[in-house]
Amino acid sequence: MDGVEDSEPMRAAFDSLLTNGEIRPLFQPIVELTTGDVVAYEALARGPAGSIFHLPAALFQYAVAAGRLAELDWMCRAAACHSAIAGRLPRDLPLFVNVEPATLSIPPPPTVVEHVTAAMRELQVVFEMTERALEGDEAELVAAVDWIRRRGGRVALDDVGVHQASLSIMALTSPDIVKLDRSITHVTDSKVADRVVGEVRAHVERTGAAILAEGIETAGHLAHAVQMGASLGQGWLFGRPQPLPEKFPASSYTLPRITWAAQMREIRESLNGR
């Protein structure tokens, strides 16, 4: 299976975690850098503890190879939404969830619909486009963004700077939040990083989006993130992935929201012109 170990026990374990809803989300805080206040949480999927599918890399690698990515993607998103609502996440603290753009056009399993629908109604949901979005069809990606926008969600582009293509994806998706990869946050003297930051800042100036720096682990990383123009941050300096707290801080921070109609016209004209 494309380099992924496959066996009857693995197939049975994967079937079990989907059938029994064994996806467990953890949540990492996102902070406003100028104040240090928690202003959102990102949900991160985990499989059964102690299993080969505990960490998301192995979980998603197997799902891709097995042709079951859409099923897993919807299940992870539903688990995040269900846990956020059950944990009484306040509406003023947005919930970031990862999404594989190709899966939004595929009807979700009936068992997960109610959780995602409830979250879209009760919470502020931000859909993070993962790096696998770079491998998809451009028209499919634009359609996924349109699906999210029409339902009141926001869009974040994850891991910007890892691949050159992520910058072209930024132009197509016009994200509300651009997440600079940890490799950009950690490097203070790089022409490549400088070019990435320059293009991201140009997008922010043009659209009003926010920059979020990932992988902030030290005071030095924090200082560099601010220097790059990031207003939001995420990393071990502020908190590791864990269950939601019992009490939440009040937040008056408002995430930006791009006016999608105008951006959609520009994107479609660009695609039609190619």
Buried (B, 14 or more C-beta within 10 A) or exposed (E): EEEEEEEEEBEEBBEEBBEEEBBBBBBBBBBBBEEEBBBBBBBBBBBBEEBBBEBBEBBBBBBBBBEBBBBBBBBBBBBBBBBBBEBEBEEBBBBBBBBBBBBBEEEBEEEBEEBBBBBBEBBBBBBBBBBBBBEBEBEEBBBBBBBBBEBEBBBBBBBBBBBEEBBEBBEBBBBBBBBBBBBBBBBEEBEEBBEBBEBBBEBBEEBEBBBBBBBBBEEEBBEBBBEBBBBBBBBEBBBEBEEBBEEBEEBEBEBBBBEBEEBBEEBEEEEEEE
